Amino acid sequence: MNLLNAQLGKEYIIQRIETNDEELDAFLFSLGCYSGEPITVVSRRRGSCVVSIKDGRYNIDDQLAEVILV
């Protein structure tokens, strides 16, 4: 399941990131978004969602949310 299908407010553990873009992988890693880390979808807006990773909150678009599998 990806983050687009995740319930609001429920904590999930990231299983894997499915992207072929090394730059995108490095960006997500810098946010703390990698396998084994907890992630929570805080809210959804049209075309994006706010996620909580470690001590930060980030707004990511739906395309990015699609590649994060929980």
N, C-alpha and C positions, 0 to 999 in steps of 0.2 A: 504494500500500500504506500502511496506517496503522500506528501503533506497536503495536497488538495483534498484528499479524502479524510484527513485527520479531524478528530473532534476538537472543538475549541476548549482550551483549558486543561486538556489531558496531556500528561507528560509521556513522551515516546522516546525510545532509544533508536538512534540512527543506525540502520542496518548496512546501508551502502549508498554511495553517490554514483549515479549512472550518467556520466558525461564523458565525451571523448576530448574535451577541451582542457588541456593542462593548466592554462591560465585561470580558467574558472575553478578548477580543483584547488589551485593554490589560493585563490580568493576565499573560497569557502573554508579552507583549512585555517586561514588567518582569522576568520570569525569564530573558530572553534567548532565548526560544523564538519565532523568526520565520524566514521564508524565507531560505535560504542558510546557516543556522547548523548546525553538527554537533550531533547528539544520539545518545546511546547508552542502550539499555535495560539497566540493571544487574541487575535482578531482577524477578520477578513474584510477586505474592501474590494470594489470592482477591479479585477485585474491584478490584485496583490494581496499579501497577507503579512501580518506582523508576527514574528517568531521570537521566542526567548531562548537564547543559547548562552549557557554559563551565566554571567552577570549582565549580559547585554540584551537589548531588544533591537531587532533589525526588520526593516520592511523589505520583503523580497517579492519579485513578480511571480506570476503563476507559472511561467516557463521554468524558472529556477526551482520553485516548489515541486514541480513535476519530477525533477531528477533526484530529489532527496527521498529515499525510501526508508520507511520506518516499520 
